[in-house]
Amino acid sequence: MIKKLSLISLFTLLPASYYFAQTTVFAYVKGQDGKPVERAEVDLEQSVDDVTADKIGYFQFVDLKPGHYLITVTKPNFESKIVEFDVTADEKRKDLGVIMLNNSLASDAGVVVIDDSANDTEDGGSAMQPTVGLLSSGRDAFQNVSAFELGAYWFRPRGVDNRFEDVLFNGVSMSKNDDGRIDFSNWGGLNDVTRYPFENVDNITPSEYTFGNLGGVAYYNTRASSYRKQTSLAYSFTNRSYLHRAMATYSSGMSKSGWAFTFSGSRRWGDQAIIDGVYQDAYAYFASVEKKFSERHSINFTGFGSPTYRASNSPNTQEVYDIMGKDYNSYWGWQDGEKRNSRIRKVFEPMFMLTDYLKIGKNSNWTNTVSYQIGSDARSRLDWFHAADPNPTYYRKLPSYGLLTADEFRSQSQIDWNSLYQANYLNNQNMDGTKRGAVYSIVEDVNKDKTFNFASHFDTRLKENWKLNVNFNYQNLKSDNFRRVKDLLGAEYAYNLNAFNNDVQYNTDDANTQVRVGDRTQYSYELSKNHYSLNVSSEVDFNKFNVVASIFSSYSESQRDGHFRSGLASFQNNSKGKSSIYDALDAGLKGKVTYKINGKNFIVYNGAFFSLAPTLNELYINPRAVDYLTPGVKNQIINSNDLSYILRSQVLKLRISGYYTTISNSTEISRYYAAVSNETGSVNTLINEAMTGVDKKYIGAELGFDVKITPTLNATGVASIGEYKYTNRPDVYSFDDLNDFRSYGKANIKDYKVAGTPQKAFSFGLKYNSPKYWWVGASANYLMNQYLDFSALNKTAAMYTNSATNDPYEGVTPELIQQLTAQKKFDDQFMLNANAGKSFKFGNYRLGISVSVNNILNNRNYVTGGFEQGRAANFPDVLEESQRQTPYFGPKLWYDRGTTFFTNVYLRF
């Protein structure tokens, strides 16, 4: 009876199920080269069940009812594509064929060359930190243009610098503990293996792998099997910070025995860059080896490093540039017929990682990485002991001072290495035959870090539309910091004595004050830090809404351990030994809400509120000498919001955003050499200048569009209109060896602009992509509202107050103070760029050639950054400086290098 009923039911329901037949829709995603594009995201407008293409580019949607559908196919570094199709009642399977994704502009644009030489000077330059949108491109026209067009001119999206960006390798943060910034030179030259981030989120958008910061997240997965199976050879020629680059990369793919290998190596070198006396020799290597034990479990080893040897270029006053030209660099001189630069940065900080990939059940993944980074970063400079300053641009040597004419200055405008050796030779011996120490030498400021990391990432899909991510990180840092003798310039030894303060010993526990090559001198200390962080994020997808929430908490402990006991009585108990532990607790939350108007139109809101503990550089005002904390140092409080309208259509891709960010309680420290006064007169010493309790506001709007004028011609446009300014009057302190702490009261900097980036920028470009695999493009860029970085000391009441009477100096008026302390604004500038390329295919071999040219019009008037010198800090000196036709201590500036090019040729097979 039951069997009869079952048969009756089956035959009764068959017509109905056939009538309501549902369809499987499938397709393959491929790139321009015809190869599969794996992990492309496919978003079905009418469903929350988005899918991801597999390793052969295949994806499918099952059980689609009859109707009209729209899917959006996206993949970082490819142009998005929207496909519309209909499903009819009589279709069981619908083949959409091959969906071809074109390379985005950024993937063809060559390489962004980072030039962070402005960081290699102790003359200042706090605003001169390189940042070009994390040097990566996503699906957004604004981010592409920001990185590869405007980024070449030190444009910072939303005014955010390197301090607020995050780069992760397998979950391990690459930000440095001393200043929180990313040192891209740690993997410079490894473009083949760091070209495409596994995840790339912009600004405050929540990430799956970390809480993130203000400037976005780039997450790199170095799993050997994730790289396309191929061999790539490339050679580049440029005139930027080096001349030549050679690079080779091999990826084996996953073998049948479960092994995968990826290796990459490069060299960048050259000594005829645009700026005089700049040369570089840098190698890079990368190795990734994966062993797959099963479909659910793999272990991967990664090792990479980039030993770099690079000469720096100096900032100069306008007087010097007017005499010597924009290519002038005061850091070098001739020695035995060769250019020798005194400011050399030698850095090598290799990293080694072991990552375990585990798939748990059907919907969960657990990835754990342990890493260890070791190495050193050494930066050299000239040092002198009871001798004249050897800097060719020392203010007494400038024509404005009156001792030398312009022609005489030109004749001695470079370091005279022979005279330095001669001075040491003449000073070499006392009357009794004993040896004297060097009056001139070269020293290196060295940072040797040992960093251990553990990063754990767990993700699971709780439901089809609900995903959960958990990230835990631990970091242990031991940072050894010291100055050592690099070259005695012909002398027998140097003195470990403070010539600027009555020759007191830098280390009273060592009776021997003579130091030789390789010995530590002047300062030696270790910084340690333990940092723990936990981040939980969740994403829920609804028919019309997508909601992401992310929270984090972190705890850190920092400590200084001094190796030298200062000869200054006031510092002896605070210079050597371990300091007390400074602990900090941070927390925060982020949220993102996306409203899907339809498959083409979206409204997106992002919000973030979090705290940020001070970096080691911010925490200790002068760690070289003492363990004193910076007065008033606190955790920063960051509040940021943005709202965007996004359009993704076949013809037009558009984003319009507005943003508002505040940063409160931040600490800003500048360190520079200047003359200070004490009871014996005026001497030159290192000044540590601190502003604490700083509040800033960043507000603005962004527009980015990419329109397909024809199937082969695209137009892109970007507009960024921002205002980044200080919103309060922070406290100002200084610290130096002679006077200890000095409090200067409040800095009158409310409404001063944040320096280091144009606050307004515009770009328009055209690109033609030929079906025959060649392309050409050009862009026009306009940069506005760039400001000079200021010294806080002369923005306080102490500048115009006579310390002897505690009254304002005679002649002081509010109008005059406003005139003397006004922030300098640089002129607006126009830049024209162009690029072109062609690829060829010969069987399994692909050959590509590309060239990009920046600043075609050779505009040398664009100031990429600059800072006020802190020497003139009282009213009589400031007033006298302002009345000189050519100030002694004018701002020091960096100018754009003019027309630069980058050519690249590659062979892949």
DRENGU-769532 format. One record per residue (C-alpha): y, x, z. Coordinates in steps of 0.2 Angstrom, whole numbers, plus 5000, padded with zeros to 4 digits. Last residue first. Example, Ala and Ser with C-alpha at 12.3 -4.5 7.8 and 13.67 -1.06 7.14 Angstrom:
BEGIN
499550685036/497850625039/
END
This chain:
BEGIN
515752834902/517552854906/518852974898/520652984904/522353034899/523953024909/525753054907/527053034921/528853054917/530453084927/532353054922/533453084936/532953154953/533753024964/534953094976/534653144994/536153155006/536853245021/538453155028/539953265030/540053395043/541353515038/542353375029/543153405012/544953335011/545053355030/545853205039/544153125044/543553285051/545053305062/544853125068/543053155072/543353315081/544853245092/543853085095/542153155101/540453165093/540653275078/538953365077/537853215074/537653225055/537753055047/536153015037/535552995019/534452905007/533952874989/535752904983/535952844965/537152954956/535953054945/535652914932/534553004919/534652854907/532752844906/532652824925/530752814925/529652854911/527752804910/526452874899/524652814895/523152874886/521452794887/519652844881/518152744883/516452804880/514852694878/515052674860/516752754856/518052644863/519952674863/521352644875/523252644872/524752654883/526552624886/527852634899/529752614901/531052614915/532952584915/533952604931/535652534936/536552574952/537652494965/538752614975/538352674992/539052595008/539652705022/539652635040/541352625048/541552735063/543252815059/544052655052/543452545066/544052675079/545752685070/545952495070/545452485089/546752615093/546652795100/548152895098/547952985115/546152995120/545452845130/545352865149/544052945159/545253085163/544153235160/542853145150/544253085137/543552925130/543552905111/541752955107/541152905124/541552725120/539952735108/539852735089/539952925089/538352955098/537352825087/537252935071/537152825056/536052795041/537052775026/536952605017/536152535000/536852364995/536252354977/534952404965/534752344947/533152374937/532852354919/531052364914/530052414898/528352384892/527052444879/525252404876/523752454866/522052384866/521952304849/522252134855/524052204859/524852184876/526752184875/527652194891/529452144895/530352174911/531752114923/532152184940/533352144953/533652224970/534752184985/534552265002/534352434994/533252535006/533452675020/534752605031/534852445042/536652375041/537852375055/538252195061/538252255079/538352445080/539552475094/538352585104/538252545122/538452675136/538352865132/537052915145/536753095146/535053165151/534653355153/536253455149/535653625143/533953585136/534453425127/534353235130/535453105123/535552915128/536252765119/536052585125/536052445112/537452335106/536752185097/536252115080/535852265069/535652215051/534552185036/535252055023/534152015009/534151964991/532652014981/532551954963/531051994952/530651954934/529151974922/529051934904/527451934895/527051954876/525251954869/524751764870/526651724868/528051704880/526751724895/527851714910/527751814926/528851764940/529551834956/530951774967/531251834985/532451764998/533251845013/533451875032/533052035042/533752035060/533852185072/533852205091/533952385099/533552395117/533452575116/534452705106/533952885108/534653055103/533653205106/534753355102/533953525099/535153675103/536653765096/537853835109/539653795115/540453875130/539753945147/539953785157/539053685144/539453615127/538353565113/538153625095/536953535085/535053535080/534253365076/533153235083/533353045081/532552915091/532552725089/531752615102/531452425098/531852285111/531952145098/531452135080/531951975071/531251905054/531751765043/530951745026/531251635010/530051634996/529951584977/528351634968/528051604950/526551624937/526951544921/525951514905/524151474911/524851404927/524951474945/526551404954/526951464972/528251394983/528451504999/529051495017/529151645028/529251675047/529351825058/529551855076/529352035083/529452095101/529552285103/528752345119/529952445130/530852605132/532452595143/532652775146/531452875135/530052945147/530153115154/528653225151/529653385148/530053515135/529153485118/528953295123/530753265122/531153075123/529353035127/528852855122/529652835105/528752985098/527152925106/527352755098/528052605108/526952455111/527152315098/527252125103/526851975093/527451815084/526951785066/527251635054/526651605036/527051445027/526351415009/526751274997/525651274982/525651214963/524351244950/522751164956/523751024964/524951004978/523851124988/524751145005/524351315012/524651355031/524651525038/524651575056/524851735066/524751765085/525151905097/524652015111/525152195118/524752285134/525452455138/524952595149/525952755153/524852875162/525752995174/526053165167/524853305166/525253485168/526853585163/528553525159/529053405173/529053525189/529853665180/531153555171/532753575182/532353755185/532453805167/531053935164/529953795157/528153795162/527053795146/525453695143/526153515145/524953365146/525653205140/524853035143/524552875134/523552715139/523352575127/522852385128/522752265114/522652075111/522551985095/522651805087/522451745070/522551565062/522251515044/522351345037/522051285020/522651105016/522350975002/520550955002/520251055018/519851235020/519751315038/520051495041/519851585058/520451745065/519951845081/520752015085/520252135099/521152305102/520752455113/521852615112/521652775122/522952905120/523153085123/524653205120/524453385121/525853515124/526453685118/528253745116/529353895113/527954005106/526153995102/525354155094/524754155076/525854305071/526454395087/527254345103/528154445116/528754365132/527254435143/527454365160/526654205156/526854065169/528654065165/528353985148/529953955138/530754105147/532654095149/533654195137/535354135143/535153965135/535253965116/534154125115/532754035124/531454165125/529654185118/530254345109/529654395092/528454545087/528254695077/529554645064/529254645045/529654465042/528754405058/527854275048/526954115055/527354125074/526753965082/527553805088/526453675097/525653505097/523853465101/523453275099/521953205107/521653025101/520352905106/520252735096/519352575099/519352425088/518652255088/518752125074/518051945074/518151835059/517651645058/517551545042/517551355040/517351255024/515551275021/515251265040/515251405053/515351545040/515151705049/516151865050/515952015062/516952175060/516752325072/517852485072/517552635082/518752775080/518852955086/520353065083/520653245085/522453295080/523153465078/525053455075/525953615071/527753665070/527753825061/528853985064/529654105052/530554255059/532254325061/532954435075/531254505078/530854595094/531254775098/530154925099/530255065111/530955235105/532155265119/533655215108/532855055104/531955015088/531654875076/533454805075/533854895058/532154835051/532354655057/534054645049/533254725033/531854595032/533154455034/534354535021/532854545008/532454365011/534254315006/534054125006/534954044992/536854004989/537354184990/538254194973/538654014973/539654034989/540654174982/541054074966/541553924977/542654034988/542154095005/542954105022/543953945020/542853815029/542953705014/542053845004/540453825014/539853975024/540553915041/539653745038/537853825036/537353795018/536553965015/535453935031/535254105039/536154065055/536854225062/535754315075/535354315094/533554255090/533254165073/531954045067/531653995049/530553845046/528753795043/527753635044/525953625050/524853465050/523153505057/521353445056/520153325063/519653145060/518053065067/517452895062/516252755068/516052605058/515152435061/514952295049/514152125055/513951985042/513451805044/513051655033/511251665028/510551755043/511251915049/511852035035/512052215042/513152345035/513252505045/514652625042/514752815046/516452895043/517153075041/518953105040/519853265034/521553315041/522253455030/524153485030/525253635025/527053585024/528153735018/530053745023/530553925020/530253925001/529954084991/530354094973/529654254966/530454414959/530054514974/530854384985/532054254978/532654114989/532153944995/532753805008/534453775001/533853654987/535053614972/534453494959/535953384961/537253514956/537853674965/539653644968/539753454969/538053454977/538653564991/540253464994/539253304994/538253375009/536453425006/534653365010/533453495007/531853504997/530153545003/528753654998/526953584997/525153645002/523953505003/522153495009/521653315004/520153245014/518653125012/516953095019/516052935019/514252895025/513552725021/512152625030/511352475022/510452315029/510152145023/509452165005/508352305013/508552485018/509952525007/510552705009/512352745004/513252905001/515152914998/516053084995/517853114992/518853264988/520653314986/521653474982/523453504983/524553644977/526453614977/528053684972/529953644975/531153794973/532353694963/532153504961/531553454944/529753524947/529253694940/528053754953/526453654949/524853584956/523753434959/521853454961/520553314961/518853264967/517753114967/515953074972/515052904973/513252894977/511952754979/510252754985/508952614987/507452674978/507852574963/509552654962/511252574967/512652634956/512852814952/514752834953/515552994947/517453044948/518453184941/520253224943/521553344936/523353334940/524753444933/526653464936/527053424954/528353324964/528953234948/528853324931/527253254926/525553294917/523953204921/522153234917/520653124919/518753114919/517852964924/515952944926/515252774928/514352644939/515652534946/516052564964/515352444977/513752544979/514552694987/515352585001/517152645003/517852475007/519752495007/520852365017/522752355012/523752255025/525552185025/527252245030/527552155046/525952195056/524152165054/522952065065/521452165057/519952135045/520151955039/522051975036/523451855041/524951855029/526351935038/526952045023/525652045009/523752045010/522652165000/520752155003/519452264995/520852374989/520852434971/521452604966/520752694981/519252774973/520052824957/521752874965/521053004976/522453124973/523253094990/522053045003/522753115019/524453135009/524652945012/525252975030/525452805037/526752785050/526552735069/527652875074/526452985085/524952875084/524752895065/524252745055/522652765045/521752615054/519852615053/519052445047/518152525033/519752625028/521252525034/523052535028/524352445039/526152435036/527552415050/528052595052/528052625033/529652525031/530052345031/531752295023/531052135016/530152235002/530652415003/531552494988/531452684988/531852704970/530052714963/529652564973/530752464962/529652484947/527852504953/527752434970/529052304970/528652254952/526852224957/527252134974/528452014965/527251974951/525951924964/524051944960/523952104970/524652274968/524452424978/525552574984/525652495002/527252404996/528152564990/528552655006/529152825009/530152865025/531952925024/532752815037/532552945051/533253075039/533753205052/534053385051/532253415056/531653415038/529953375032/530153195031/531253205015/529753285007/528953115006/528753104988/527452984983/526852974965/526452794959/525152814947/524852744930/525552574925/523952504918/523152434934/524952374939/525252274924/523652164927/522152194918/521552044908/520251924914/519051854901/518051694906/516451704896/515551544892/516051374900/514251324900/513951144906/512251094912/511550914915/512850834903/512650654899/513950584911/515350694904/516150844913/517850894907/518651064907/520251164912/520251354915/521651444924/521651634923/522351754936/522851924929/521852064936/522252194949/521552084963/520351954956/520751774953/519951634943/520751464945/519751304941/520251134934/519150984932/519250814923/517850694927/515950654927/515250714944/514950894948/513250924957/513251114956/514651244953/514151404946/514651594946/514051744936/515151904935/513552014935/513752074953/514151894959/515651784956/516351704972/516351514975/517551384981/516851234990/518351144995/518351034980/519450954967/520451114963/518951224961/519451404966/518451544958/518651714967/518051864957/516851964967/516152054952/517052074935/515652104922/516052234909/516752174892/518152304893/519452174895/518652114910/517151984912/516851824922/515251734917/515151544917/514351394925/514451204928/512951104935/513150924932/512750764941/511850614935/512450444941/511650344928/510050454929/510050424948/510150234945/508850224931/507650324942/507850224958/506650074953/505350194946/505350294962/505450144973/503950064965/502950224966/503350234984/502850054987/501250084978/500850234988/501250145005/500050005000/
END
